[in-house]
Amino acid sequence: MSDDDILKEFRKRRERGSEAVLNRDSLSIKRFIALDERAYDDGAIPKKYKELMGLAASMVLRCDDCVLYHLDRCLELGASEEEFNEAFNIALIVGGSIVIPVLRLACETLEKKL
């Protein structure tokens, strides 16, 4: 599967899953989703840097879906190779060698994007 296919397939799966979550009759879940979305809005820290922080945090937490989501958002927001490398470095410093498997996922996905 090509890197483009990985992100395309991820977007489709995420969209289907998000729709299923939002179709639940749960105000609490909907409020949490809205809060999550607002956390990445521009503020004192621009969106791109918030997404890079989300990427580093997701790598430390070793969540493949979250890593792909934040990679995709960072690409949309114009993150550079150097910015990705610094976010990856922060994730490695915070998380240690256990981060290496998701670092591989991130690098393989970005390989043809930058």
For each residue, the residues with C-beta under 8 A, 3 or more apart:
1: 5 6 9
2: 5 6 112
3: 6 7 108 109 110 111 112 113
4: 7 8 112
5: 1 2 8 9
6: 1 2 3 9 10 68 109
7: 3 4 10 11 68 71 72 109
8: 4 5 11 12
9: 1 5 6 12 13
10: 6 7 13 14 65 68 69 72
11: 7 8 14 15 72
12: 8 9 15 16
13: 9 10 16 17
14: 10 11 17 18 65 69
15: 11 12 18 19
16: 12 13 19 20
17: 13 14 20 21
18: 14 15 21 22 33
19: 15 16 22 23
20: 16 17 23 24
21: 17 18 24 29 33
22: 18 19 29 30 33
23: 19 20
24: 20 21 29
25:
26: 29 30
27: 30 31
28: 31 32
29: 21 22 24 26 32 33
30: 22 26 27 33 34
31: 27 28 34 35
32: 28 29 35 36
33: 18 21 22 29 30 36 37
34: 30 31 37 38
35: 31 32 38 39
36: 32 33 39 40
37: 33 34 40 41
38: 34 35 41
39: 35 36 50
40: 36 37 47 50 51 54 73
41: 37 38 47
42: 46 47
43: 50
44:
45: 49 50 53
46: 42 49 50
47: 40 41 42 50 51 77
48: 51 52 74 77 78 79 83
49: 45 46 52 53
50: 39 40 43 45 46 47 53 54
51: 40 47 48 54 55 70 73 74 77 79
52: 48 49 55 56 70 74 79 83 84 86 87
53: 45 49 50 56 57 87
54: 40 50 51 57 58 66 70 73
55: 51 52 58 59 67 70 71 74 84 87 91 106
56: 52 53 59 60 87 88 90 91 94
57: 53 54 60 61 91
58: 54 55 61 63 66 67 69 70 102
59: 55 56 62 67 87 88 91 95 99 102 103 106
60: 56 57 91 94 95 99
61: 57 58 66
62: 59 95 98 99 101 102
63: 58 66 67 102
64: 67 68 102 105
65: 10 14 68 69
66: 54 58 61 63 69 70
67: 55 58 59 63 64 70 71 102 105 106
68: 6 7 10 64 65 71 72 105 109
69: 10 14 58 65 66 72 73
70: 51 52 54 55 58 66 67 73 74
71: 7 55 67 68 74 75 106 109 110
72: 7 10 11 68 69 75 76
73: 40 51 54 69 70 76 77
74: 48 51 52 55 70 71 77 79 83 84 87
75: 71 72 78 79 110 113
76: 72 73
77: 47 48 51 73 74
78: 48 75
79: 48 51 52 74 75 83 84 87
80: 83 84 114
81: 84 85 110 114
82: 85 86
83: 48 52 74 79 80 86 87
84: 52 55 74 79 80 81 87 88 106 110 114
85: 81 82 88 89
86: 52 82 83 89 90
87: 52 53 55 56 59 74 79 83 84 90 91
88: 56 59 84 85 91 92 103 106 107
89: 85 86 92 93
90: 56 86 87 93 94
91: 55 56 57 59 60 87 88 94 95 99 102 103
92: 88 89 95 96 97 99 100 103
93: 89 90
94: 56 60 90 91 99
95: 59 60 62 91 92 98 99
96: 92 99
97: 92 100
98: 62 95 101
99: 59 60 62 91 92 94 95 96 102 103
100: 92 97 103 104
101: 62 98 104 105
102: 58 59 62 63 64 67 91 99 105 106
103: 59 88 91 92 99 100 106 107
104: 100 101 107 108
105: 64 67 68 101 102 108 109
106: 55 59 67 71 84 88 102 103 109 110
107: 88 103 104 110 111
108: 3 104 105 111
109: 3 6 7 68 71 105 106 113
110: 3 71 75 81 84 106 107 113 114
111: 3 107 108 114
112: 2 3 4
113: 3 75 109 110
114: 80 81 84 110 111
